[in-house]
Amino acid sequence: MNGRDQEPESDGVEEALALVARHTRHEDAPGSAHGSDAFSAPTGDAAADRHRATSWPEARALAARIGRAAQPRTRRVRLDQALGQVLAEPLTALCDLPSFDTSAMDGWAVAGPGPWTIRSGGSLLAGHGETPPLPDGAAVRIATGARIPPEATAVIRSEHARTDADEGQLYAEREVVQGQDIRPRGQECRSGDHLLPAASRVTPAVLGLAAAAGYDELVTLARPRVEVLVLGDELLSAGLPHQGLIRDALGPMIGPWLGALGVDVVATRRLGDDAEALHRAVTTSDADLIVTTGGTAAGPVDHVHPVLRKTGAELLVDGVAVRPGHPMLLARLAPHGELPSRHLVGLPGNPLAAVSGLLTLAEPLLSGLGGRPAPVPYRAPVRDEVHGHPYDSRLVPFVHRADRLVPLHYNGPAMLRGIAAADGLAVVPPGGARAGDELEVLDLPWTSWAPSIADGGCFT
């Protein structure tokens, strides 16, 4: 938690004037987020910094485009190592499924009309090889999954048949339809059929399908590698806050959050307010993405902008018109030695502002780098009125209640109490939203399985 990156939340006349200036100036001016080579750090001038800020939808879309444009890396992995990864190519059946006619039930394989003479010689069991043809009028016991003998016309379930031991005859107690309870070869797929498209996530069910279709290995996309650098001399890694020192909330949070997005977090390191250490870390890291926390503003110990300038980085997004999280950034790092071009996302130091930066820049960028399709956006009505910023988007933690979004309290830039109880964040447009308005929803990576804990009245 780093109070130096607290963005002003006032709604005064100065901001309204800046809004006018923003719409009357050329948006591709040097230092904007639209591709100029000029590197522009925060100036401390509210109007100038606000003009440079990219709109929230544009920043998110740009991060996604950059991720998708990267050259993917692939690798071949065993099935037992592929869970959670992303297919680099379509999953194509290597054999028919099933690969031979099989029995769908325990019972009797029969040929022709009944009654049938029970054939001696035991039962047909799963896993056994070829069987001799079944003569017309004959029956043989068969187990689920066993190969159907040639010339058999149906399977009668055990509970739908009776036998006469003295006569050695089998009688059906229900009508027998040709082909019943037989799974014919290729019923599910034929060899060469496309089962799943590339970019599908490998779930336990996908592993089962791949194994059934003949795979021992899968070609998957290599997971993006991310390194987290936590900045700030005021941060404690243990114990209670004291003497102006505060607990580091971002170090324990950012790495697991990124891990939930399907990336490999290679390290989380605390560097303090040390410009040389930050420069050394940025220029030597071989991670695909470096994520910094804190130091993105223009204070005396905010070193991210100066270090990026020193390394020759290209600033792609320098501030986003969103609250909280306004002073976030996205940069393309210049190649250094044997290291290729990589990217850096600078998150503000306040915890909820950092979450905003994760969802705005890091998540769409990493989805593209990892070959994962972007989540399908959806909207839902909000239960209560939500105050908005005059010209910036707001991201507000919420819970689902009866098909409505219920905004949570404790949603200030430095607070985590709201997001810890949330199902996601609602995107509130400039000016706010009235009860019943539909808002875009950003789900959290774990809310598909984690129940909401915000049942107490103190949150809503």
Sequence and secondary structure as in RCSB ss.txt:
>XXXX:A:sequence
MNGRDQEPESDGVEEALALVARHTRHEDAPGSAHGSDAFSAPTGDAAADRHRATSWPEARALAARIGRAAQPRTR
RVRLDQALGQVLAEPLTALCDLPSFDTSAMDGWAVAGPGPWTIRSGGSLLAGHGETPPLPDGAAVRIATGARIPP
EATAVIRSEHARTDADEGQLYAEREVVQGQDIRPRGQECRSGDHLLPAASRVTPAVLGLAAAAGYDELVTLARPR
VEVLVLGDELLSAGLPHQGLIRDALGPMIGPWLGALGVDVVATRRLGDDAEALHRAVTTSDADLIVTTGGTAAGP
VDHVHPVLRKTGAELLVDGVAVRPGHPMLLARLAPHGELPSRHLVGLPGNPLAAVSGLLTLAEPLLSGLGGRPAP
VPYRAPVRDEVHGHPYDSRLVPFVHRADRLVPLHYNGPAMLRGIAAADGLAVVPPGGARAGDELEVLDLPWTSWA
PSIADGGCFT
>XXXX:A:secstr
  GGG       HHHHHHHHHHHHS TT TTSSSS S      S HHHHHHH EEHHHHHHHHHHHHHHS   EE
EEEGGG TT EESS EE SS BSSS EESSSEEEE SSSSEEE SS  B TT        TTEEEEE TT B  T
T  EEEEGGGEEEETTTTEEEESS   TTTTEE TTSSB TT EEE TT B  HHHHHHHHHTT SEEEEE   E
EEEEE  TTEESSS  BTTBEE SHHHHHHHHHHHTT EEEEEEE  S HHHHHHHHHH   SEEEEES  SSST
T  HHHHHHHHT EEEEE EEEES TT EEEEE  BTTB  EEEEEE SSHHHHHHHIIIIIHHHHHHHTT    
  EEEEBSS B   SSSEEEEEEEEETTEEEE S  STT  HHHHT SEEEEE TT B TT EEEEEE TTTTTS
   TTSTTT 
